[in-house]
Amino acid sequence: MNLHKTLATVSGMTMLSRVTGLLRELLFARAFGASAYTDAFNVAFRIPNLLRRLFAEGAFSQAFVPILAEYKSKKGEAATKELVDHVATILMWVLLLTCILGIVGAPIVVYFIATGLQADPDAFDASVLMTRIMFPYIGFMAFVALSGGILNTWRQFRVPAITPVLLNFSFIVASLFAAPYMRQPVYALAAAVVIGGILQVAVQLPALRRIGMLPRLGINLKLAWSDPGVRRVLRQMVPATVAVSVAQISIIINTNIASRQVSGSVSWLTYADRLMEFPTALLGVALGTILLPSLAKAHADGDPEEYSSLLDWGLRLTFLIALPSAVGLITLSEPLTATLFHYGKFDVESVRMTGQALIAYGVGLIGLILVKILAPGFYAKQDIRTPVKIAVGVLIATQLMNLMFVPRFAHAGLALSVGIGACLNAGFLYFGLKRRGIYTPARGWGVFMLRLCGALFLLAGVALWTAAQFNWIALQAQPLLRAGALTVVMAACGVTYFGALLAMGFRFQDFKRTSK
């Protein structure tokens, strides 16, 4: 498999997802701005989203994909299909129970997630109602995660990568055609989440049927539980759940702290997070998606050299693209925020506050992406306990940093703690892989980093100088001119960075590689 071509395909699909996601945020910002009700929606959406990452994507994928790859490589199609059926049955019943409990206990959940909302009873009640509406979303996402794991193991990356676009499409339609006609417009977005989940499930079915892996859901839990493969997946999910829980606990704590800041803080962080997700998704998510099954196959085949080589390739690409992205977020925080969000109810104060959060996220961007590359190095070997231990320590460090940063930087301090915590996480993962001999850096890293730093220095200078030539706030009345100005600035930055790399001897064909 041509990994370079596959990465380009997955990144392209992910780009479409992020562009439509950004469009949804533009519509959201224009129509609702940053208020108590937008905070209520973001809190309500975060709850099923956290559980989706916990049960459906994070822990499940980390435990399921390596074992599925092993079955496919060593036990054949019939045994693999039986494993898929039994895992799907267990997952369905667990998530059904979780959804019922979540709907019934929504007030308690919202209270613990965002205690600050109680200061506005109407916003609190709205968050509870929207939580109940959206809770079934995690059930749909469980099936999507199962499907994605199967399709990625079969190296069918396109459908899982394009699936998130459907949720964004649902948001866009709801914002344009449903919200204006509702007494409380933000409720239209809650309904859009459920509709988007249904659409995401529907698009997976034909792809699974084509490869003969469409799960057959059963009611015989005893039969599914007796499958040794299911028990292995569940045993792996216990530490994986702890690992993902640590990250999500940190998010919950940060949401709670943000809800106690000035009104709009949760929304400012959400808007900044949306921009930060562009590089993390295009590189981190895309690379992690294609690396995990490839690493799992290399492990199943007993090929440590291929394993280390895959990690080295992923790390070089990460530094090549993530570092300039971080410099861009830091130096162009105001131009990006103003050009994309400064319309309608999104005022100058919101531009300033979102920009501060974006700078803070930029500081830790490299860590946020590296974790998505390094963690699969452990997951593919079915070692989930090591990342758990590291994640617990990082959670403690992140909250200690909150004590230092939040009093000084308010909501931006939360983003800064998350970013620095991710860098610590990545550092411990890296040294753990090296110490165990799982990863051995290839030759040439010193020269690679020296050239990269030179190009980054030039990039930062060009970004700061060109951005200073425009009054981004005053250009609100001329959105096309402002968008054009941002395009010119970003083009100048891109030409400077990649031109400097080429001048210093970089050849991008050196980053092409295939997987066995």
C-alpha positions as CSV (number, residue, x, y, z in Angstrom):
1,M,0.0,0.0,0.0
2,N,1.3,3.4,-0.9
3,L,1.2,5.2,2.4
4,H,1.9,8.7,0.9
5,K,-1.0,8.4,-1.5
6,T,-3.3,6.9,1.2
7,L,-2.4,9.8,3.6
8,A,-3.2,12.3,0.8
9,T,-6.6,10.6,0.3
10,V,-7.5,10.4,4.0
11,S,-6.3,14.0,4.5
12,G,-8.3,15.2,1.6
13,M,-11.5,13.6,3.0
14,T,-10.6,15.0,6.4
15,M,-10.1,18.4,4.9
16,L,-13.6,18.3,3.4
17,S,-14.9,17.3,6.9
18,R,-13.1,20.2,8.6
19,V,-14.1,22.7,5.9
20,T,-17.8,21.8,6.3
21,G,-17.2,21.8,10.1
22,L,-15.8,25.3,9.8
23,L,-18.7,26.4,7.7
24,R,-21.1,25.1,10.4
25,E,-19.1,27.1,13.0
26,L,-19.3,30.2,10.9
27,L,-23.1,29.9,10.7
28,F,-23.2,29.1,14.4
29,A,-21.1,32.1,15.3
30,R,-23.1,34.4,13.0
31,A,-26.5,33.3,14.2
32,F,-25.8,32.7,17.9
33,G,-22.5,34.4,18.8
34,A,-21.1,33.5,22.2
35,S,-23.8,33.5,25.0
36,A,-25.2,31.5,27.8
37,Y,-27.3,29.5,25.3
38,T,-24.4,28.7,23.1
39,D,-22.5,27.6,26.2
40,A,-25.6,25.4,27.0
41,F,-25.5,23.7,23.6
42,N,-21.7,23.2,23.7
43,V,-21.9,21.6,27.1
44,A,-24.8,19.4,26.0
45,F,-23.1,18.3,22.9
46,R,-19.8,17.7,24.7
47,I,-21.4,15.1,27.0
48,P,-22.4,12.5,24.3
49,N,-19.3,13.5,22.4
50,L,-17.1,12.6,25.4
51,L,-18.8,9.3,25.7
52,R,-18.5,8.7,22.0
53,R,-14.7,9.2,22.3
54,L,-14.6,7.1,25.4
55,F,-16.7,4.1,24.4
56,A,-17.1,4.3,20.6
57,E,-13.9,5.6,19.2
58,G,-11.0,5.9,21.6
59,A,-11.0,2.8,23.9
60,F,-12.9,0.6,21.4
61,S,-10.7,1.3,18.4
62,Q,-7.5,0.9,20.4
63,A,-8.5,-2.5,21.7
64,F,-10.4,-3.8,18.6
65,V,-8.3,-2.9,15.6
66,P,-5.0,-4.7,16.6
67,I,-6.9,-7.9,17.5
68,L,-9.1,-7.7,14.4
69,A,-5.9,-7.3,12.3
70,E,-4.4,-10.4,14.0
71,Y,-7.6,-12.4,13.2
72,K,-7.6,-11.3,9.6
73,S,-3.9,-12.2,9.2
74,K,-3.9,-15.5,11.0
75,K,-7.4,-17.0,11.4
76,G,-9.2,-16.3,8.2
77,E,-12.4,-14.6,7.1
78,A,-14.9,-16.9,8.8
79,A,-13.4,-16.5,12.3
80,T,-13.0,-12.7,11.7
81,K,-16.6,-12.4,10.7
82,E,-17.7,-14.3,13.8
83,L,-15.6,-12.0,16.0
84,V,-17.2,-8.9,14.4
85,D,-20.7,-10.2,15.0
86,H,-20.1,-11.0,18.6
87,V,-18.3,-7.7,19.4
88,A,-21.1,-5.8,17.7
89,T,-23.7,-7.6,19.8
90,I,-21.9,-6.8,23.1
91,L,-21.3,-3.2,22.0
92,M,-24.9,-2.6,21.0
93,W,-26.4,-3.7,24.3
94,V,-23.9,-1.8,26.4
95,L,-24.5,1.4,24.5
96,L,-28.3,1.0,24.7
97,L,-28.1,0.8,28.4
98,T,-25.8,3.8,28.6
99,C,-28.2,5.9,26.4
100,I,-31.1,5.0,28.7
101,L,-29.2,6.0,31.8
102,G,-27.9,9.2,30.2
103,I,-31.4,10.4,29.2
104,V,-32.8,9.7,32.6
105,G,-29.9,11.2,34.5
106,A,-29.3,14.2,32.2
107,P,-29.8,16.8,35.0
108,I,-27.1,15.2,37.2
109,V,-24.7,14.8,34.3
110,V,-25.1,18.5,33.3
111,Y,-24.6,19.6,36.9
112,F,-21.3,17.8,37.2
113,I,-20.1,18.8,33.7
114,A,-20.8,22.5,34.0
115,T,-21.9,23.7,37.5
116,G,-21.5,27.3,36.4
117,L,-24.6,27.0,34.2
118,Q,-26.8,26.9,37.4
119,A,-26.3,30.7,37.6
120,D,-28.7,30.9,34.6
121,P,-31.6,28.4,35.2
122,D,-32.9,28.8,31.7
123,A,-29.6,27.9,30.2
124,F,-29.2,25.0,32.6
125,D,-32.7,23.6,31.6
126,A,-31.9,24.1,27.9
127,S,-28.6,22.1,28.3
128,V,-30.5,19.3,30.1
129,L,-33.1,19.1,27.3
130,M,-30.5,19.1,24.6
131,T,-28.5,16.5,26.4
132,R,-31.5,14.2,26.4
133,I,-32.1,14.8,22.7
134,M,-28.5,14.1,21.7
135,F,-27.7,11.2,24.0
136,P,-28.7,8.5,21.4
137,Y,-25.9,9.9,19.2
138,I,-23.3,7.8,21.1
139,G,-25.2,4.6,20.0
140,F,-24.9,5.6,16.3
141,M,-21.3,6.5,16.8
142,A,-20.5,3.2,18.4
143,F,-21.6,1.5,15.2
144,V,-19.6,4.0,13.1
145,A,-16.5,3.3,15.2
146,L,-17.0,-0.5,14.7
147,S,-17.4,0.0,11.0
148,G,-14.4,2.3,10.8
149,G,-12.2,-0.2,12.6
150,I,-13.3,-2.9,10.2
151,L,-12.9,-0.8,7.0
152,N,-9.6,0.6,8.0
153,T,-8.3,-2.9,8.8
154,W,-9.3,-3.8,5.2
155,R,-7.6,-0.6,4.2
156,Q,-10.8,1.0,3.0
157,F,-10.1,4.4,4.4
158,R,-12.4,6.6,2.2
159,V,-15.8,5.9,3.8
160,P,-14.7,6.3,7.4
161,A,-12.8,9.5,6.5
162,I,-15.8,11.1,4.7
163,T,-18.4,10.1,7.3
164,P,-18.1,13.2,9.6
165,V,-19.1,15.4,6.7
166,L,-22.6,14.1,7.1
167,L,-22.9,15.5,10.6
168,N,-21.6,18.9,9.5
169,F,-24.1,18.8,6.6
170,S,-26.9,18.2,9.1
171,F,-25.8,21.1,11.2
172,I,-25.6,23.4,8.2
173,V,-29.1,22.5,7.0
174,A,-30.5,23.0,10.5
175,S,-28.8,26.4,11.0
176,L,-30.1,27.7,7.6
177,F,-33.5,26.2,7.3
178,A,-34.7,25.1,10.8
179,A,-33.3,27.4,13.4
180,P,-34.8,30.7,12.1
181,Y,-38.3,29.2,12.5
182,M,-38.0,27.9,16.1
183,R,-38.8,29.7,19.3
184,Q,-35.4,28.7,20.7
185,P,-33.2,28.4,17.6
186,V,-30.4,26.5,19.3
187,Y,-32.6,23.4,19.7
188,A,-32.5,22.9,16.0
189,L,-28.8,22.0,16.4
190,A,-29.6,19.3,18.9
191,A,-32.0,17.6,16.5
192,A,-29.3,18.0,13.8
193,V,-26.9,15.9,15.9
194,V,-29.3,12.9,16.0
195,I,-30.1,13.2,12.2
196,G,-26.3,13.4,11.5
197,G,-25.7,10.2,13.5
198,I,-28.3,8.3,11.5
199,L,-26.8,9.5,8.3
200,Q,-23.3,8.4,9.4
201,V,-24.6,4.9,10.1
202,A,-26.4,4.6,6.8
203,V,-23.4,5.4,4.7
204,Q,-21.3,2.6,6.4
205,L,-23.7,-0.2,5.5
206,P,-22.9,-0.6,1.7
207,A,-19.2,-0.5,2.3
208,L,-19.3,-3.2,5.0
209,R,-21.6,-5.4,2.8
210,R,-19.1,-5.1,-0.1
211,I,-16.3,-6.7,2.0
212,G,-18.6,-9.2,3.6
213,M,-18.3,-7.8,7.1
214,L,-21.7,-6.3,7.8
215,P,-22.2,-7.2,11.5
216,R,-25.1,-9.4,12.5
217,L,-26.5,-8.1,15.8
218,G,-27.8,-10.8,18.1
219,I,-29.7,-11.1,21.4
220,N,-27.7,-14.0,22.8
221,L,-25.3,-12.2,25.1
222,K,-24.1,-15.5,26.6
223,L,-22.9,-16.7,23.2
224,A,-21.2,-13.4,22.3
225,W,-19.5,-13.3,25.8
226,S,-18.2,-16.8,25.4
227,D,-16.1,-15.8,22.4
228,P,-12.4,-15.7,23.4
229,G,-11.8,-12.9,20.9
230,V,-14.5,-10.8,22.5
231,R,-13.0,-11.3,25.9
232,R,-9.6,-10.3,24.6
233,V,-11.1,-7.1,23.2
234,L,-12.9,-6.3,26.5
235,R,-9.8,-7.0,28.5
236,Q,-7.9,-4.5,26.3
237,M,-10.8,-2.1,26.6
238,V,-10.4,-1.8,30.4
239,P,-7.0,-0.1,30.3
240,A,-7.9,1.7,27.0
241,T,-11.0,3.1,28.7
242,V,-8.9,4.3,31.6
243,A,-6.5,5.9,29.1
244,V,-9.2,7.7,27.2
245,S,-11.0,8.5,30.4
246,V,-8.0,10.4,31.7
247,A,-8.1,12.7,28.7
248,Q,-11.9,13.1,28.8
249,I,-11.8,13.8,32.6
250,S,-9.4,16.6,31.9
251,I,-11.8,18.0,29.3
252,I,-14.7,17.7,31.8
253,I,-12.7,19.6,34.4
254,N,-11.7,22.3,32.0
255,T,-15.3,22.7,30.8
256,N,-16.5,23.0,34.4
257,I,-13.8,25.6,35.0
258,A,-14.7,27.5,31.8
259,S,-18.3,27.6,32.8
260,R,-17.3,29.5,35.9
261,Q,-15.5,32.1,33.9
262,V,-17.3,35.0,32.2
263,S,-20.2,34.1,30.0
264,G,-19.0,32.9,26.5
265,S,-15.8,31.3,27.8
266,V,-16.9,27.8,26.8
267,S,-17.8,29.0,23.3
268,W,-14.5,30.9,22.8
269,L,-12.6,27.7,23.6
270,T,-14.9,25.8,21.2
271,Y,-14.3,28.2,18.3
272,A,-10.5,28.1,18.9
273,D,-10.6,24.3,19.2
274,R,-12.4,24.2,15.8
275,L,-9.4,26.0,14.2
276,M,-6.9,23.9,16.1
277,E,-8.6,20.8,14.8
278,F,-7.6,21.5,11.2
279,P,-4.0,20.5,11.6
280,T,-4.6,17.9,14.2
281,A,-7.2,16.2,12.0
282,L,-5.4,16.6,8.7
283,L,-2.2,15.2,10.0
284,G,-2.7,13.6,13.4
285,V,-6.0,11.9,12.9
286,A,-5.2,10.9,9.3
287,L,-1.8,9.5,10.1
288,G,-3.1,7.7,13.2
289,T,-5.9,6.2,11.1
290,I,-3.5,4.7,8.5
291,L,-0.7,3.9,10.9
292,L,-2.6,1.7,13.4
293,P,-3.6,-1.0,11.0
294,S,-0.2,-0.9,9.3
295,L,1.6,-1.2,12.6
296,A,-0.7,-3.9,13.7
297,K,0.0,-5.9,10.6
298,A,3.8,-5.4,11.0
299,H,3.5,-6.7,14.6
300,A,1.4,-9.7,13.5
301,D,4.0,-10.4,10.8
302,G,6.9,-10.2,13.3
303,D,8.6,-7.4,11.4
304,P,10.2,-4.9,13.9
305,E,12.2,-3.1,11.3
306,E,9.0,-2.2,9.3
307,Y,7.4,-1.2,12.6
308,S,10.1,1.2,13.5
309,S,10.3,2.6,10.0
310,L,6.6,3.3,9.9
311,L,6.9,5.3,13.2
312,D,9.9,7.2,11.9
313,W,8.1,8.2,8.7
314,G,5.1,9.4,10.7
315,L,7.2,11.4,13.1
316,R,9.1,13.2,10.3
317,L,5.9,14.1,8.5
318,T,4.4,15.4,11.8
319,F,7.3,17.8,12.4
320,L,7.3,18.9,8.8
321,I,3.7,20.0,8.8
322,A,2.7,20.4,12.5
323,L,5.4,22.9,13.4
324,P,4.5,25.5,10.7
325,S,0.8,25.0,11.6
326,A,1.6,25.9,15.2
327,V,3.5,29.0,14.1
328,G,0.6,30.0,11.9
329,L,-2.0,29.6,14.7
330,I,0.2,31.7,17.0
331,T,1.2,34.5,14.6
332,L,-2.1,34.7,12.7
333,S,-4.6,34.2,15.6
334,E,-6.4,37.5,15.1
335,P,-6.5,37.4,11.2
336,L,-7.8,33.8,11.3
337,T,-10.4,34.5,14.0
338,A,-11.6,37.8,12.6
339,T,-11.9,36.5,9.0
340,L,-13.8,33.4,9.9
341,F,-16.0,34.4,12.8
342,H,-16.3,38.2,13.1
343,Y,-19.8,38.5,11.7
344,G,-23.3,39.0,13.1
345,K,-23.4,38.5,16.9
346,F,-19.7,37.5,17.1
347,D,-18.2,40.8,18.3
348,V,-14.7,42.3,18.7
349,E,-14.4,41.0,22.3
350,S,-15.1,37.5,21.1
351,V,-12.4,37.9,18.4
352,R,-9.9,38.9,21.0
353,M,-10.8,36.1,23.5
354,T,-11.0,33.4,20.8
355,G,-7.6,34.6,19.5
356,Q,-6.1,34.3,22.9
357,A,-7.3,30.7,23.2
358,L,-6.0,29.9,19.7
359,I,-2.5,31.2,20.6
360,A,-2.5,28.9,23.7
361,Y,-3.6,25.9,21.6
362,G,-0.8,26.7,19.1
363,V,1.9,26.4,21.8
364,G,1.0,22.8,22.4
365,L,-0.1,21.8,18.9
366,I,2.9,19.6,18.2
367,G,2.2,17.6,21.3
368,L,-1.5,17.1,20.5
369,I,-0.5,15.7,17.1
370,L,2.5,13.6,18.2
371,V,0.3,11.8,20.8
372,K,-1.8,10.5,17.9
373,I,1.3,9.2,16.2
374,L,3.2,7.7,19.1
375,A,0.3,6.1,21.0
376,P,-0.5,3.7,18.2
377,G,3.1,2.4,18.6
378,F,1.9,0.9,21.9
379,Y,-1.7,0.1,20.8
380,A,-0.6,-2.0,17.8
381,K,1.4,-4.2,20.2
382,Q,-1.7,-4.5,22.4
383,D,0.1,-2.6,25.1
384,I,-2.4,-0.1,26.4
385,R,-1.3,0.0,30.0
386,T,1.8,2.1,29.4
387,P,-0.1,4.9,27.7
388,V,-2.6,4.7,30.7
389,K,0.2,5.3,33.3
390,I,1.5,8.2,31.3
391,A,-1.9,9.7,30.8
392,V,-2.7,9.6,34.5
393,G,0.5,11.5,35.3
394,V,-0.3,14.0,32.6
395,L,-3.8,14.6,33.9
396,I,-2.4,15.5,37.3
397,A,0.2,17.8,35.7
398,T,-2.5,19.5,33.5
399,Q,-4.6,20.3,36.5
400,L,-1.7,21.7,38.4
401,M,-0.9,23.9,35.4
402,N,-4.6,25.1,35.5
403,L,-4.0,26.3,39.0
404,M,-1.1,28.4,37.7
405,F,-2.4,29.5,34.3
406,V,-6.2,30.1,34.7
407,P,-5.9,32.9,37.3
408,R,-3.6,34.7,35.0
409,F,-4.9,33.9,31.5
410,A,-8.5,32.9,32.3
411,H,-10.0,30.6,29.6
412,A,-6.8,30.7,27.5
413,G,-5.0,29.2,30.5
414,L,-7.1,26.1,30.1
415,A,-6.0,25.7,26.4
416,L,-2.4,26.3,27.4
417,S,-2.5,23.6,30.1
418,V,-4.0,21.1,27.6
419,G,-1.3,21.9,25.0
420,I,1.6,21.7,27.4
421,G,0.2,18.5,29.0
422,A,0.0,17.0,25.5
423,C,3.7,17.8,24.9
424,L,4.5,16.0,28.2
425,N,2.4,13.0,27.1
426,A,4.2,12.9,23.7
427,G,7.6,13.1,25.4
428,F,7.0,10.2,27.7
429,L,5.5,8.1,24.9
430,Y,8.5,8.8,22.7
431,F,11.1,7.8,25.4
432,G,9.0,4.7,26.3
433,L,9.1,3.5,22.7
434,K,12.9,4.1,22.4
435,R,13.7,2.5,25.8
436,R,11.9,-0.7,24.9
437,G,13.6,-0.8,21.5
438,I,10.2,-0.5,19.7
439,Y,11.4,2.6,17.9
440,T,14.9,3.4,16.7
441,P,15.2,6.8,15.0
442,A,16.6,6.6,11.5
443,R,19.7,8.6,10.6
444,G,19.6,12.3,9.7
445,W,17.3,13.7,12.4
446,G,19.8,16.4,13.5
447,V,20.1,17.9,10.0
448,F,16.4,17.5,9.4
449,M,15.5,19.6,12.5
450,L,18.2,22.2,11.9
451,R,16.8,22.9,8.4
452,L,13.3,22.9,9.7
453,C,14.0,25.4,12.4
454,G,15.5,27.8,9.8
455,A,12.4,27.6,7.7
456,L,10.2,28.1,10.7
457,F,12.1,31.3,11.7
458,L,11.5,32.8,8.2
459,L,7.9,31.7,8.3
460,A,7.2,33.5,11.6
461,G,8.8,36.7,10.4
462,V,6.8,36.8,7.1
463,A,3.6,35.9,9.0
464,L,4.0,38.7,11.5
465,W,5.0,41.3,8.9
466,T,2.3,40.6,6.3
467,A,-0.5,40.3,9.0
468,A,0.5,43.7,10.4
469,Q,-0.3,45.4,7.0
470,F,-4.1,45.0,7.5
471,N,-6.6,46.1,10.1
472,W,-8.5,42.8,10.4
473,I,-11.3,44.2,12.7
474,A,-12.0,47.3,10.5
475,L,-12.4,45.0,7.5
476,Q,-15.6,43.5,8.9
477,A,-17.6,45.5,6.5
478,Q,-15.6,44.1,3.5
479,P,-15.6,40.4,4.1
480,L,-14.4,39.4,0.6
481,L,-11.5,41.9,0.9
482,R,-10.6,40.5,4.3
483,A,-10.8,36.9,3.1
484,G,-8.6,37.9,0.1
485,A,-6.0,39.5,2.5
486,L,-5.9,36.4,4.6
487,T,-5.4,34.3,1.5
488,V,-2.5,36.5,0.4
489,V,-0.9,36.3,3.9
490,M,-1.2,32.5,4.0
491,A,0.1,32.1,0.5
492,A,3.2,34.3,1.3
493,C,3.8,32.1,4.4
494,G,3.5,28.9,2.4
495,V,5.8,30.0,-0.3
496,T,8.4,31.2,2.3
497,Y,8.3,28.0,4.3
498,F,8.3,25.4,1.5
499,G,10.7,27.6,-0.6
500,A,13.2,27.7,2.3
501,L,13.0,23.9,2.7
502,L,13.6,23.3,-0.9
503,A,16.5,25.8,-0.9
504,M,18.0,23.9,2.1
505,G,17.9,20.5,0.3
506,F,14.5,19.1,1.2
507,R,13.0,16.8,-1.4
508,F,9.4,15.8,-0.7
509,Q,9.7,12.6,-2.6
510,D,11.9,11.4,0.2
511,F,8.8,11.2,2.4
512,K,7.1,8.8,0.1
513,R,6.9,5.2,1.3
514,T,4.9,2.0,1.0
515,S,3.6,-0.4,3.6
516,K,3.9,-4.2,3.2
